[in-house]
């Protein structure tokens, strides 16, 4: 349910539904990234009536609207977390416990822009996640 252009050409806001509010509240209560299935289980545990398909649609809409951070875990599963930073950023993610730290990386931004220019690309976007072991898991 992503925002669609209206007849005036502007992007319409997604409808605020009971399910969307429940997903938002649940994401707000979490510190770490969560899969759609994990989020759906948490919603069910809280007594929220949201189907798995609706959970997928809401998370995709929130990702499209940049309301959630999205990354792929080491196993390839897509994970979501409510954005803490209001601007473009990257993540340093613990391979063991999943703890994630938002980081700015100006060198990556410059590299991506330069790479695009060198190959004649415009409107270049990128996603970077760096994986390692957090201090607690390194002990």
C-alpha positions in Angstrom: 0.0 0.0 0.0 2.6 2.6 -1.0 1.7 6.2 -1.7 0.2 6.7 -5.2 0.3 9.9 -7.2 -3.0 11.7 -7.1 -4.7 13.3 -10.1 -2.8 16.5 -9.3 0.5 14.6 -9.6 1.4 14.8 -5.9 2.1 11.7 -3.9 -0.9 10.8 -1.6 -0.2 9.8 2.0 -0.8 6.2 2.8 -4.1 5.5 4.7 -3.6 5.4 8.4 -5.3 2.2 9.4 -5.5 0.3 12.7 -3.1 -2.3 11.2 -0.6 0.4 10.1 -0.7 2.0 13.6 -0.2 -1.4 15.3 2.9 -2.1 13.1 4.3 1.3 13.8 3.8 1.0 17.6 5.4 -2.4 17.6 8.4 -1.2 15.5 8.7 1.8 17.9 9.1 -0.7 20.8 12.0 -2.5 19.2 15.7 -1.6 19.2 17.0 -4.1 16.7 16.1 -5.1 13.2 13.3 -7.6 12.8 12.0 -9.8 9.9 8.5 -9.5 8.7 7.6 -12.9 10.2 9.1 -12.0 13.6 7.2 -8.7 13.5 4.0 -10.6 12.6 4.5 -13.0 15.5 5.0 -10.0 17.9 1.8 -8.4 16.6 -0.1 -11.7 17.2 1.4 -12.0 20.7 0.1 -8.5 21.5 -3.4 -9.4 20.3 -3.2 -7.3 17.1 -5.2 -8.7 14.2 -2.9 -8.1 11.3 -2.4 -10.8 8.6 1.1 -11.7 7.5 0.4 -10.4 4.0 -0.8 -7.0 5.4 2.4 -6.9 7.5 4.5 -7.3 4.4 2.5 -4.6 2.5 2.8 -2.1 5.4 6.5 -2.7 5.8 7.1 -2.2 2.1 5.1 1.0 2.2 7.0 2.2 5.2 10.3 1.4 3.4 9.1 3.2 0.3 8.3 6.2 2.5 11.7 5.9 4.2 10.1 5.4 7.6 12.0 2.2 8.2 15.6 1.1 7.6 15.9 -2.0 5.5 18.8 -4.4 5.3 19.5 -8.0 4.3 20.7 -10.2 7.0 23.7 -12.6 6.5 21.1 -15.3 5.5 19.6 -13.0 2.9 16.4 -12.3 4.8 15.1 -8.8 4.7 15.0 -7.0 8.0 13.4 -3.8 9.1 13.8 -1.2 11.9 12.3 2.2 12.6 14.7 4.8 11.3 16.6 6.7 13.9 18.4 9.1 11.6 16.3 11.3 9.3 18.9 11.4 6.5 20.8 8.8 4.4 23.0 6.5 6.5 24.5 3.1 6.6 24.6 0.3 9.2 27.3 -1.6 11.0 25.7 -4.9 12.0 26.9 -7.6 14.4 26.9 -11.0 12.6 26.3 -12.7 15.9 23.6 -10.8 17.9 22.2 -8.5 15.1 22.9 -5.3 17.0 23.1 -2.4 14.5 24.7 1.0 14.7 23.7 3.7 12.2 26.8 5.3 10.7 27.5 8.1 8.3 30.1 7.4 5.6 31.0 10.5 3.5 33.7 8.5 1.7 31.0 6.0 0.5 28.8 8.8 -0.7 31.7 10.4 -2.6 32.7 7.0 -4.1 29.1 6.2 -5.2 28.7 9.6 -6.9 32.1 9.4 -8.6 31.4 5.8 -9.8 28.1 7.0 -11.3 29.7 10.0 -13.0 32.5 7.8 -14.4 29.9 5.6 -16.1 27.5 8.3 -17.2 24.8 7.3 -14.6 22.6 9.9 -13.0 20.3 9.7 -9.9 22.7 7.2 -8.3 21.5 5.5 -5.1 23.1 2.8 -3.0 22.8 0.7 0.1 25.7 -0.4 2.2 25.7 -2.6 5.2 29.0 -3.5 7.0 29.0 -6.7 9.1 31.3 -7.6 12.0 31.2 -8.6 15.6 30.1 -6.0 18.2 32.2 -5.4 21.3 30.0 -7.7 23.5 30.2 -10.6 21.0 33.9 -10.1 20.5 34.7 -10.9 24.2 
